[in-house]
Amino acid sequence: MATEKWTSPVTVGFEGANARTVNGPFDALKCLADFWPNARGLRYIKARSTCRAALDGRKSVEEARAEFLAAAEEAKLHLH
């Protein structure tokens, strides 16, 4: 479901762009697809998969949040 939200939003700072506030798995997928740097490792792939699973109801939104945070750390992005 695209309306699912995390208990606490994540603000991600990207090089040369404004920070983006991510409220849930739908926002996270948009961010992963449109704004992510070329540093796309295993955590990026797992975050994408878990966010999709959360939207389908196969994973919790908080599991998706944890994987998104791990991907951001892997890509060395600034979290606020």
C-alpha positions as CSV (number, residue, x, y, z in Angstrom):
1,M,0.0,0.0,0.0
2,A,1.4,3.3,-1.0
3,T,0.0,5.1,2.0
4,E,1.9,3.1,4.6
5,K,4.2,5.4,6.7
6,W,7.1,4.8,9.0
7,T,6.8,5.8,12.7
8,S,9.7,8.2,12.2
9,P,10.5,9.8,8.8
10,V,14.1,9.8,7.4
11,T,15.7,12.8,5.9
12,V,18.5,12.0,3.5
13,G,21.0,14.5,2.2
14,F,22.3,14.0,-1.4
15,E,25.4,15.5,-2.9
16,G,24.5,18.5,-4.9
17,A,20.8,18.3,-4.2
18,N,18.3,19.2,-1.5
19,A,17.7,16.8,1.3
20,R,14.7,14.5,0.8
21,T,12.3,13.5,3.6
22,V,11.2,9.8,3.2
23,N,8.0,8.9,5.0
24,G,7.6,5.3,4.1
25,P,8.4,2.5,1.6
26,F,6.7,4.1,-1.4
27,D,8.8,7.3,-0.9
28,A,11.9,5.1,-0.3
29,L,11.4,3.3,-3.6
30,K,11.1,6.7,-5.4
31,C,14.2,7.9,-3.7
32,L,16.2,4.7,-4.5
33,A,15.2,4.9,-8.1
34,D,15.5,8.7,-8.8
35,F,18.1,10.2,-6.4
36,W,20.4,7.4,-5.4
37,P,24.1,7.8,-6.2
38,N,25.8,5.1,-8.4
39,A,27.0,3.4,-5.2
40,R,24.4,0.6,-5.4
41,G,25.6,-2.4,-3.4
42,L,23.9,-5.3,-1.7
43,R,22.1,-3.1,0.8
44,Y,20.6,-1.0,-2.0
45,I,19.2,-4.2,-3.6
46,K,17.9,-5.5,-0.3
47,A,16.3,-2.1,0.6
48,R,14.5,-2.0,-2.8
49,S,13.3,-5.6,-2.4
50,T,12.1,-5.0,1.2
51,C,10.3,-1.8,0.4
52,R,8.4,-3.6,-2.4
53,A,7.6,-6.4,0.0
54,A,6.3,-3.9,2.6
55,L,4.0,-2.4,0.0
56,D,2.7,-5.9,-0.8
57,G,2.2,-6.7,2.8
58,R,4.9,-9.4,2.9
59,K,7.2,-7.3,5.2
60,S,6.6,-4.7,7.8
61,V,7.1,-1.0,7.0
62,E,9.7,-0.8,9.8
63,E,11.7,-3.6,8.2
64,A,11.7,-1.6,5.1
65,R,12.9,1.5,7.1
66,A,15.8,-0.5,8.6
67,E,16.9,-1.7,5.2
68,F,16.6,1.8,3.7
69,L,18.8,3.2,6.5
70,A,21.4,0.5,5.9
71,A,21.4,1.3,2.2
72,A,21.9,5.0,3.0
73,E,24.8,4.2,5.3
74,E,26.3,1.9,2.6
75,A,26.1,4.8,0.1
76,K,27.6,7.1,2.7
77,L,24.7,9.5,2.5
78,H,24.0,12.1,5.2
79,L,21.0,11.2,7.4
80,H,19.2,13.8,9.4
